[in-house]
Amino acid sequence: MTDSDLESRVSYCFGARRDVVHMRDQWPVVPYRDESGQFHEHIFDRHFTLDDGRRIAAAVKPSQKVVSSGLKSVIALIRQQGTFREFADGIVIITEKDCTADDSANARNVLRARRLRNDSEFRLALAELQAVHGTVLFGDLIRSAPVQAFRRNALWCLIDLGILLPLARERINDRTKMRVNRAALTKEAA
C-alpha cells in the first residue's frame, strides 16, 4: 500500500463521518526540534475540525512504515514540544488499521447515498425497520422494495445516521448481518 492510497482512504472515511465539519489536506506545517536541537518542519497529511470544535492534525502512514520512516519519533517530539497547539487540539497517526479498504468502500457508499437521498424512499425504509427485531441481512431489507436501487440507497442513508448497524466491521454487502439501533430509529421517526 502506498501513502497516497491510504490518504485517499482516509479522506473517504473521515469525509463520511458526521462529526467532521471540515477537512484540509497537507496542513498544518508544524515546527519542531530534533534531539540535537536542529529545527525541522512536519507537514501533516490531514487536518479535521469536528462539530464540537476540536481540531485534529493527522499523519497518515502505512503501519509498516510508521517506525522505519521516523514518523513515530517525529510525532513524539512534536507532542513533547507542544508546537502543534496553535493548529490543533490533538495529533494522531492514522494507518490502514484505522481506515481499512472495507471502511473506505462503506464510506464511499455513504457519501453517494447522501448525494442521492430520496426522502420518500428513506421514510418507507425507516417505517419498515420498525418491524425488524434481532438481526437481518442487508439484502433482505432490499428484496421487497419496488425499486431496489432506491431502497439500497435509503438503507445507506440509515447506516449513515446510525439507525442501521452492521454486526461486524466489514464491507457491507447483501449478506451482511445488520441490527436496528432502536434509540436512533425512535429519534428519527419522531
N, C-alpha and C positions, 0 to 999 in steps of 0.2 A: 504494500500500500504506500502511495506517495503522500507527502504532506498536503498537496493540493487536493487530492481525492478526499482526504479526511476533512480538510477545511470546507469542502463543498458539502459533505455530510453534516457537519456541524451547523452550517448555515441553514440547511433544511430543518434539522432537529430543533434548533433554537428559534428559527423563524416560525415554526408551528406552535411553539409554546405560547399559551395565552397570557402568561405573566411577563413576557418580553415585549416591551413597548418600542424599543429602538435597538438596532444592531448596526455596528460600524465595523468595517474591515480594516486591517492593518493599522490599528490605532489602539492605544496611545504609544508614543515613543517615551520610554521611561529611562531616566539616567540611573546609573549605579556605579559603584567602585568595586573592583575585584579584590582578592585577598591581599594583593600588593599595593592597593591604593590607586591603581590606574583607572581612569574614567572610561566608561562604556555606555552604550545605549542599547536597550532591548525594545524591539517593535513587537507588541502583542498582536496576535492574529485576529482576534475578535474582541469587541467591547459591547457589552449588553447593558441596557438600562431596564430594570424591572419595574413593574407597576407600583411597587411600594417605594420607588425612588433609589433603591440600591443600584450601584454601578459595579459591574464585574468585568475585569480585564482577563482574557483567556489566551493562554499559549496553547496552540493545537499541535500535537506531535504524535505520530505512531508510538505505541508503548515501547517497542524495541529500540527506539531512538532517544527516549527521554533522558537516559543517563549518558549514553555514548555521545550525544550531541552537546552535552554540558548544560542542557536546559534546566535540569533539576537543580543544579548548583546555582545557576543564574537566578532562578525564581527564588531560591532560598536567600540569596544575597539581597535581592530587591525587597523581599518581605522583611528581612532583618533591618535594612536601612530605611524602610518605610517610604521610599521615593515614589511609590505608586499612588499614595493617598490623595494627591492633587487630582488624579484622573479616575480613581476607582476606590470603592469601599473594600474590595477584596480582589485577589488574583487567584487563578486556578490553572491547572494543566488539564486539558481535555485530550483523551486518547480514544481509540476505536472501541474501547471497552465502555466508554461513557456514551458513545453515539455509534451504535452498530449499523451495519448495512440494512438490517431489518428496521431499526428505529428510523433511519433516513427514508426508507421506502414508505413506511407508515406516515411519516411527516409530510412527504410529497402528496400522499392521498388526502391528508387533512387540508393542506393548503389548496389543493384543487377543489375539494368539497366546499371550502369557504367561498371560493370564487363562483361556483356553480350552484350555490344553495337555492333550493326551490322551497319556499315556505309552506306551501300546501302539502307537498310530499313529506317534508320534515314533520309537520303536525300529524299526518297519517302514521308515520313510523313511530312517532312519540306515543300516540294513542295505542298502537299495537304492543308496545313494550309494557303497557300496564298489565297485560295478561301473561307476561313471561315471568316465571319463577324458577329459581335454580339456574342451571347453565343451559345455553342454547348455542348451536352452531351459527356462525355468521351467515353462512349460505342459507340456512333455514329461515332466517329473517327476511330474505330477499325473494324466495320462491313464490310467495302469494301475491306479490306486487304486480299490478297491471303492467308497469314499465320497470323492469328490474334495474336498469341503469339509474333511473331516478331514485329508486329505493336504496341502491348501493350508496349513492352519493349522500342521501339523507342519513344513512347509518354512519357514514364517516363524519358527518356533522355532529351526530350524537356522541361519537367517540371523542371528537374534539372538545365537547362540552363536559366530558367525564361522566356521561349518563350511561353509555355502553362501554364496558371494560373487558379487555381480553384477560383470560385467566393466567396466561404466561406471556413473558416478554418474547415476542416472536413477530415475524412478518405476518400481518393479518391477511388471511385468505378465507375461502368458503368453509374450510374445515377447522377454523379457529374457534375454540370454545370461548364463549362470552358470558358475562353476567351483567345484570342491570344494577346500577347504583340507585337504589330506591330514594335516598335523600335528594340526589340531584334530579331524579325524574320528577319527584313531587314538586320541587322548587321550579323546574322549567314548565311543568304542566299548569302551575298556578297562574 
